[in-house]
Amino acid sequence: MVFLNADICRADLLVELEGIVVRDHVSNLRHTPEWEHLPAGQQPQWGDHPAYERVKATLTAAPPLVLPGEVRELRDRLAEVAAGEAHVLQIGDCAESFYESTPDHTRAKIEALDALAGRLGHHTGRGVVRIGRIGGQYAKPRSTPFEVVDGVELPAFRGHMVNAEGRSPEARKHDPVRMLWAYHFSDEVQRTLRGHRGATLHGVHPGPWSSHDALVMDYTGALVRVDEATGDRFLGSTHYPWVGERTGDPGHAHVALLGSVINPVACKIGPRSTPDGVLALCRALDPHREPGRLTFIVRMGSADIGTLLPPVVRAVRDAGHPVVWLSDPMHGNTVKLPSGIKVRHLDHLVDEALRFRDILRAHGQHPGGLHLETAAEDVTECIGGPVHGPDDVERHYTTLCDPRLNSEQAAHLVDRVFGPA
């Protein structure tokens, strides 16, 4: 099936998806949540799409994609990381594709995650919490709302949950029915993940768990549920949501939503982050200082992390918040070739991750692991290792958004950061 907006908005497909999504479930969250009245950046512009209200009602009535017991188990695992007893490996696509959400694709991604986690566990002698950027990573924030394609200004591609990657105005229209497709394919992925979760590897924790950027409020907000056994709210779209630096204002909707649920949550910490701002996130998301509750994913760039990260680490440490610290060396080190193609240099990624590790250790804190954008196939989107230079990049460049590491490059990074000196 080709997911063009012209097909997606057909009434018969909407009816079919409603039947797939709802499955006789009724949401038990019945009041207007507090975050609906707060500012929210980076949101789709649905306009007056005739299916919008129907889509939201369908998602609100849909079963959760993850269960509260699974969420609590992941928090317990992350508490071990916060205590310095384990590590996290969080990897996957920059932006998931509807086309690659089949069981076969998902199994290939799990195999890549397992292999890299096994490598990390071998180096450290500790358990590894395996988390995929998977089962809902269908939306992306963008630095500009428009881009010029073939001389024509078009809305930026924001992930398959919002629009299509095609190079036409029709493909780039924001279509709320895509949220139902995102739910449907997330469900397919979660079923495959659940089938693997009971398996264990030597030195590797049970998993894998799902994670995604909690970006599109119409989607994530509609999937907040209440655990009938305890009365706790949980986010039913993923085990481990995060917010990016662009949407991580403590007074805005994204943080308010994550503050209201029991899921373990994460925030990206970038070059604009300050000690005071990060402490405000701690107060909003981890007021009771609970190990396993809050993760900071550091993405400052190799040139700036040495200056910017130490005061942030000191502030969080001195305030007594037992957070998990992860390094995302990808997002602060993206450059464009003269052709306009985005790339990342493996040496820069290794450099930032090493600096992250050394800064955390120097402050008596545990460098908890890595957050990487990777592909299960042998892509050539980052320069380094088997990709010798810019001339090699276009050989197998298939990402929907930002460049990903292939398995050999990801293994090299893990070896350099956590292997023998």
Summary of the structure (lengths in Angstrom):
residues: 421
radius of gyration: 20.3
end to end distance: 49.5
largest distance: 60.1
contacts: 1491
relative contact order: 0.15
helix: 41%
strand: 18%
